[in-house]
Amino acid sequence: MSRPSPDDPVQGGLRRLDGYLYWQAELAEARKEATAFCDRLPWLTAGERRDLEEEYTRARVDMAKAAIRRIADRRTELRAEYEARYQHLRRRTIALTLGTASCILTVWELLRQ
């Protein structure tokens, strides 16, 4: 089974949809946590409660954005690191294969004489 092209518009649309749905779930969870937090503070007025819920939600969303940025940055670092390792391993494998083939051909030629 072949992997879809990263430039495939269908795959790009699915990734955007997935990101949108993930973010909507993150927002809903932040609002739910804000409401639960304010429920433990029954002395708040309606205005204070609304302000606190908004600030809690905003802070939670900011933390989620920062976490996503850190994950994306780390993903980029790991990708570069693994690509470098792969290239190094590939060069070593090719060198070993060529060296082995050269030795085998040399021994074969010596044995034929």
N, CA and C atoms as a LAMMPS dump frame, in Angstrom:
ITEM: TIMESTEP
0
ITEM: NUMBER OF ATOMS
339
ITEM: BOX BOUNDS ff ff ff
-5.0000000000000000e+02 5.0000000000000000e+02
-5.0000000000000000e+02 5.0000000000000000e+02
-5.0000000000000000e+02 5.0000000000000000e+02
ITEM: ATOMS id mol type element x y z
1 1 1 N 0.847 -1.171 0
2 1 2 C 0 0 0
3 1 3 C 0.893 1.235 0
4 2 1 N 0.659 2.158 -0.9
5 2 2 C 1.495 3.345 -0.999
6 2 3 C 0.992 4.43 -0.05
7 3 1 N 1.931 5.254 0.381
8 3 2 C 1.581 6.367 1.27
9 3 3 C 1.049 7.517 0.434
10 4 1 N 0.044 8.229 0.936
11 4 2 C -0.474 9.374 0.188
12 4 3 C 0.556 10.496 0.136
13 5 1 N 0.52 11.23 -0.944
14 5 2 C 1.43 12.359 -1.121
15 5 3 C 1.085 13.455 -0.119
16 6 1 N 2.117 14.116 0.46
17 6 2 C 1.827 15.211 1.389
18 6 3 C 1.151 16.391 0.695
19 7 1 N 1.276 16.464 -0.641
20 7 2 C 0.651 17.551 -1.395
21 7 3 C -0.773 17.218 -1.817
22 8 1 N -1.244 16.026 -1.486
23 8 2 C -2.583 15.593 -1.868
24 8 3 C -3.616 16.503 -1.193
25 9 1 N -4.482 17.173 -1.981
26 9 2 C -5.45 18.103 -1.374
27 9 3 C -6.44 17.411 -0.441
28 10 1 N -6.767 16.166 -0.731
29 10 2 C -7.696 15.437 0.143
30 10 3 C -7.045 15.203 1.501
31 11 1 N -5.791 14.75 1.49
32 11 2 C -5.083 14.517 2.755
33 11 3 C -4.895 15.828 3.517
34 12 1 N -4.592 16.902 2.788
35 12 2 C -4.452 18.209 3.438
36 12 3 C -5.751 18.648 4.084
37 13 1 N -6.858 18.43 3.38
38 13 2 C -8.164 18.778 3.938
39 13 3 C -8.491 17.954 5.166
40 14 1 N -8.156 16.671 5.122
41 14 2 C -8.407 15.807 6.281
42 14 3 C -7.556 16.229 7.477
43 15 1 N -6.301 16.613 7.214
44 15 2 C -5.445 17.081 8.314
45 15 3 C -5.997 18.368 8.927
46 16 1 N -6.478 19.287 8.075
47 16 2 C -7.056 20.531 8.597
48 16 3 C -8.322 20.247 9.399
49 17 1 N -9.154 19.331 8.895
50 17 2 C -10.37 18.963 9.615
51 17 3 C -10.023 18.336 10.961
52 18 1 N -9.037 17.461 10.965
53 18 2 C -8.604 16.829 12.205
54 18 3 C -8.11 17.883 13.196
55 19 1 N -7.312 18.832 12.712
56 19 2 C -6.819 19.905 13.576
57 19 3 C -7.951 20.758 14.121
58 20 1 N -8.918 21.058 13.266
59 20 2 C -10.073 21.859 13.692
60 20 3 C -10.856 21.127 14.778
61 21 1 N -11.14 19.853 14.547
62 21 2 C -11.901 19.078 15.532
63 21 3 C -11.134 18.948 16.847
64 22 1 N -9.826 18.735 16.743
65 22 2 C -9.006 18.656 17.954
66 22 3 C -9.098 19.97 18.732
67 23 1 N -8.966 21.094 18.014
68 23 2 C -8.974 22.39 18.693
69 23 3 C -10.337 22.692 19.302
70 24 1 N -11.415 22.315 18.622
71 24 2 C -12.748 22.529 19.183
72 24 3 C -12.923 21.706 20.46
73 25 1 N -12.414 20.489 20.477
74 25 2 C -12.475 19.663 21.686
75 25 3 C -11.645 20.293 22.8
76 26 1 N -10.495 20.86 22.444
77 26 2 C -9.641 21.526 23.436
78 26 3 C -10.359 22.738 24.039
79 27 1 N -11.024 23.523 23.2
80 27 2 C -11.783 24.684 23.688
81 27 3 C -12.933 24.251 24.593
82 28 1 N -13.648 23.213 24.179
83 28 2 C -14.766 22.717 24.991
84 28 3 C -14.268 22.232 26.348
85 29 1 N -13.137 21.545 26.361
86 29 2 C -12.574 21.054 27.622
87 29 3 C -12.137 22.221 28.509
88 30 1 N -11.558 23.254 27.908
89 30 2 C -11.141 24.435 28.684
90 30 3 C -12.352 25.116 29.309
91 31 1 N -13.419 25.251 28.54
92 31 2 C -14.643 25.877 29.076
93 31 3 C -15.246 25.028 30.2
94 32 1 N -15.227 23.719 29.996
95 32 2 C -15.768 22.803 31.007
96 32 3 C -14.965 22.922 32.31
97 33 1 N -13.644 22.967 32.19
98 33 2 C -12.801 23.12 33.379
99 33 3 C -13.049 24.467 34.059
100 34 1 N -13.217 25.522 33.264
101 34 2 C -13.478 26.853 33.828
102 34 3 C -14.791 26.86 34.6
103 35 1 N -15.816 26.242 34.034
104 35 2 C -17.112 26.172 34.708
105 35 3 C -17.001 25.374 36.003
106 36 1 N -16.306 24.243 35.95
107 36 2 C -16.132 23.421 37.15
108 36 3 C -15.36 24.182 38.225
109 37 1 N -14.346 24.94 37.81
110 37 2 C -13.575 25.727 38.766
111 37 3 C -14.457 26.779 39.437
112 38 1 N -15.239 27.481 38.644
113 38 2 C -16.102 28.537 39.19
114 38 3 C -17.237 27.963 40.034
115 39 1 N -17.65 26.735 39.756
116 39 2 C -18.688 26.094 40.568
117 39 3 C -18.223 25.908 42.01
118 40 1 N -16.919 25.818 42.219
119 40 2 C -16.382 25.65 43.57
120 40 3 C -16.274 26.979 44.313
121 41 1 N -16.64 28.067 43.633
122 41 2 C -16.578 29.401 44.24
123 41 3 C -17.973 30.027 44.213
124 42 1 N -18.872 29.552 45.076
125 42 2 C -20.268 29.986 45.001
126 42 3 C -20.488 31.463 45.357
127 43 1 N -19.543 32.108 45.984
128 43 2 C -19.713 33.498 46.387
129 43 3 C -19.48 34.504 45.257
130 44 1 N -19.049 34.023 44.089
131 44 2 C -18.811 34.941 42.969
132 44 3 C -20.121 35.514 42.438
133 45 1 N -20.083 36.783 42.081
134 45 2 C -21.249 37.369 41.406
135 45 3 C -21.259 36.865 39.966
136 46 1 N -22.362 37.09 39.277
137 46 2 C -22.473 36.625 37.89
138 46 3 C -21.38 37.247 37.015
139 47 1 N -21.11 38.515 37.2
140 47 2 C -20.07 39.188 36.417
141 47 3 C -18.684 38.661 36.732
142 48 1 N -18.419 38.458 38.037
143 48 2 C -17.116 37.91 38.439
144 48 3 C -16.932 36.5 37.892
145 49 1 N -18.005 35.736 37.964
146 49 2 C -17.944 34.36 37.462
147 49 3 C -17.636 34.351 35.967
148 50 1 N -18.335 35.187 35.22
149 50 2 C -18.131 35.258 33.775
150 50 3 C -16.679 35.667 33.461
151 51 1 N -16.192 36.701 34.169
152 51 2 C -14.821 37.167 33.952
153 51 3 C -13.801 36.079 34.29
154 52 1 N -14.03 35.396 35.419
155 52 2 C -13.106 34.345 35.835
156 52 3 C -13.134 33.175 34.852
157 53 1 N -14.315 32.796 34.391
158 53 2 C -14.411 31.713 33.406
159 53 3 C -13.678 32.082 32.122
160 54 1 N -13.854 33.321 31.671
161 54 2 C -13.172 33.766 30.45
162 54 3 C -11.656 33.759 30.632
163 55 1 N -11.193 34.251 31.768
164 55 2 C -9.744 34.304 32.016
165 55 3 C -9.163 32.898 32.161
166 56 1 N -9.871 32.032 32.878
167 56 2 C -9.418 30.651 33.038
168 56 3 C -9.333 29.976 31.672
169 57 1 N -10.383 30.148 30.869
170 57 2 C -10.407 29.548 29.534
171 57 3 C -9.26 30.095 28.693
172 58 1 N -9.058 31.403 28.727
173 58 2 C -7.982 32.029 27.946
174 58 3 C -6.621 31.475 28.373
175 59 1 N -6.396 31.362 29.679
176 59 2 C -5.117 30.846 30.184
177 59 3 C -4.92 29.394 29.763
178 60 1 N -5.973 28.611 29.86
179 60 2 C -5.9 27.192 29.478
180 60 3 C -5.615 27.046 27.989
181 61 1 N -6.257 27.881 27.163
182 61 2 C -6.043 27.845 25.715
183 61 3 C -4.611 28.272 25.392
184 62 1 N -4.109 29.291 26.089
185 62 2 C -2.727 29.726 25.867
186 62 3 C -1.741 28.608 26.196
187 63 1 N -2.013 27.881 27.286
188 63 2 C -1.145 26.75 27.64
189 63 3 C -1.206 25.666 26.572
190 64 1 N -2.39 25.395 26.052
191 64 2 C -2.538 24.381 25.006
192 64 3 C -1.791 24.797 23.742
193 65 1 N -1.891 26.083 23.371
194 65 2 C -1.16 26.575 22.193
195 65 3 C 0.343 26.419 22.385
196 66 1 N 0.826 26.766 23.572
197 66 2 C 2.261 26.645 23.853
198 66 3 C 2.703 25.187 23.781
199 67 1 N 1.884 24.289 24.311
200 67 2 C 2.22 22.865 24.262
201 67 3 C 2.261 22.368 22.82
202 68 1 N 1.306 22.792 22.017
203 68 2 C 1.274 22.376 20.612
204 68 3 C 2.505 22.901 19.883
205 69 1 N 2.885 24.148 20.169
206 69 2 C 4.089 24.707 19.533
207 69 3 C 5.329 23.913 19.927
208 70 1 N 5.438 23.566 21.222
209 70 2 C 6.594 22.783 21.675
210 70 3 C 6.627 21.426 20.99
211 71 1 N 5.47 20.794 20.872
212 71 2 C 5.403 19.487 20.217
213 71 3 C 5.791 19.607 18.751
214 72 1 N 5.29 20.632 18.071
215 72 2 C 5.621 20.824 16.652
216 72 3 C 7.112 21.098 16.476
217 73 1 N 7.681 21.914 17.355
218 73 2 C 9.116 22.197 17.27
219 73 3 C 9.934 20.933 17.503
220 74 1 N 9.533 20.155 18.489
221 74 2 C 10.261 18.91 18.785
222 74 3 C 10.132 17.928 17.63
223 75 1 N 8.952 17.871 17.014
224 75 2 C 8.745 17.002 15.863
225 75 3 C 9.704 17.384 14.738
226 76 1 N 9.851 18.681 14.502
227 76 2 C 10.762 19.148 13.459
228 76 3 C 12.2 18.766 13.793
229 77 1 N 12.59 18.944 15.058
230 77 2 C 13.939 18.564 15.482
231 77 3 C 14.172 17.071 15.287
232 78 1 N 13.216 16.258 15.726
233 78 2 C 13.364 14.811 15.602
234 78 3 C 13.419 14.372 14.147
235 79 1 N 12.604 14.988 13.315
236 79 2 C 12.612 14.632 11.896
237 79 3 C 13.988 14.897 11.289
238 80 1 N 14.559 16.065 11.576
239 80 2 C 15.889 16.394 11.053
240 80 3 C 16.934 15.418 11.591
241 81 1 N 16.826 15.101 12.872
242 81 2 C 17.775 14.177 13.491
243 81 3 C 17.679 12.785 12.86
244 82 1 N 16.466 12.272 12.694
245 82 2 C 16.296 10.944 12.112
246 82 3 C 16.685 10.914 10.64
247 83 1 N 16.427 11.992 9.919
248 83 2 C 16.85 12.033 8.52
249 83 3 C 18.367 11.994 8.419
250 84 1 N 19.054 12.716 9.308
251 84 2 C 20.521 12.694 9.316
252 84 3 C 21.027 11.297 9.659
253 85 1 N 20.413 10.655 10.639
254 85 2 C 20.818 9.287 11
255 85 3 C 20.574 8.319 9.848
256 86 1 N 19.443 8.473 9.186
257 86 2 C 19.12 7.603 8.056
258 86 3 C 20.146 7.772 6.942
259 87 1 N 20.504 9.003 6.619
260 87 2 C 21.492 9.246 5.565
261 87 3 C 22.843 8.636 5.94
262 88 1 N 23.238 8.787 7.199
263 88 2 C 24.498 8.208 7.661
264 88 3 C 24.454 6.68 7.554
265 89 1 N 23.382 6.086 8.013
266 89 2 C 23.234 4.634 7.94
267 89 3 C 23.219 4.162 6.49
268 90 1 N 22.556 4.899 5.639
269 90 2 C 22.491 4.543 4.22
270 90 3 C 23.891 4.577 3.599
271 91 1 N 24.659 5.623 3.893
272 91 2 C 26.027 5.707 3.354
273 91 3 C 26.881 4.554 3.859
274 92 1 N 26.759 4.229 5.144
275 92 2 C 27.536 3.117 5.703
276 92 3 C 27.151 1.799 5.054
277 93 1 N 25.86 1.592 4.85
278 93 2 C 25.389 0.347 4.239
279 93 3 C 25.895 0.222 2.808
280 94 1 N 25.832 1.306 2.053
281 94 2 C 26.319 1.275 0.672
282 94 3 C 27.821 1.016 0.65
283 95 1 N 28.564 1.679 1.533
284 95 2 C 30.013 1.475 1.587
285 95 3 C 30.341 0.035 1.96
286 96 1 N 29.639 -0.504 2.929
287 96 2 C 29.868 -1.887 3.343
288 96 3 C 29.527 -2.855 2.218
289 97 1 N 28.433 -2.614 1.535
290 97 2 C 28.033 -3.476 0.42
291 97 3 C 29.069 -3.433 -0.694
292 98 1 N 29.506 -2.237 -1.061
293 98 2 C 30.513 -2.11 -2.116
294 98 3 C 31.836 -2.737 -1.696
295 99 1 N 32.226 -2.538 -0.439
296 99 2 C 33.458 -3.146 0.065
297 99 3 C 33.383 -4.66 0.057
298 100 1 N 32.254 -5.197 0.499
299 100 2 C 32.068 -6.65 0.511
300 100 3 C 32.08 -7.206 -0.906
301 101 1 N 31.381 -6.55 -1.813
302 101 2 C 31.358 -7.005 -3.208
303 101 3 C 32.751 -6.96 -3.804
304 102 1 N 33.504 -5.923 -3.497
305 102 2 C 34.871 -5.804 -3.999
306 102 3 C 35.743 -6.94 -3.477
307 103 1 N 35.623 -7.24 -2.186
308 103 2 C 36.402 -8.344 -1.598
309 103 3 C 36.017 -9.68 -2.217
310 104 1 N 34.739 -9.909 -2.387
311 104 2 C 34.277 -11.174 -2.97
312 104 3 C 34.791 -11.319 -4.392
313 105 1 N 34.703 -10.262 -5.183
314 105 2 C 35.194 -10.322 -6.564
315 105 3 C 36.703 -10.526 -6.614
316 106 1 N 37.428 -9.895 -5.695
317 106 2 C 38.885 -10.072 -5.651
318 106 3 C 39.234 -11.512 -5.315
319 107 1 N 38.586 -12.062 -4.294
320 107 2 C 38.839 -13.457 -3.911
321 107 3 C 38.453 -14.389 -5.049
322 108 1 N 37.366 -14.135 -5.686
323 108 2 C 36.913 -14.979 -6.795
324 108 3 C 37.92 -14.952 -7.947
325 109 1 N 38.41 -13.771 -8.271
326 109 2 C 39.41 -13.651 -9.341
327 109 3 C 40.695 -14.372 -8.953
328 110 1 N 41.103 -14.26 -7.699
329 110 2 C 42.316 -14.946 -7.253
330 110 3 C 42.136 -16.46 -7.298
331 111 1 N 40.963 -16.941 -6.959
332 111 2 C 40.71 -18.385 -6.972
333 111 3 C 40.586 -18.925 -8.39
334 112 1 N 40.17 -18.101 -9.326
335 112 2 C 40.028 -18.542 -10.721
336 112 3 C 41.382 -18.732 -11.385
337 113 1 N 42.404 -18.1 -10.902
338 113 2 C 43.721 -18.181 -11.554
339 113 3 C 44.419 -19.446 -11.246
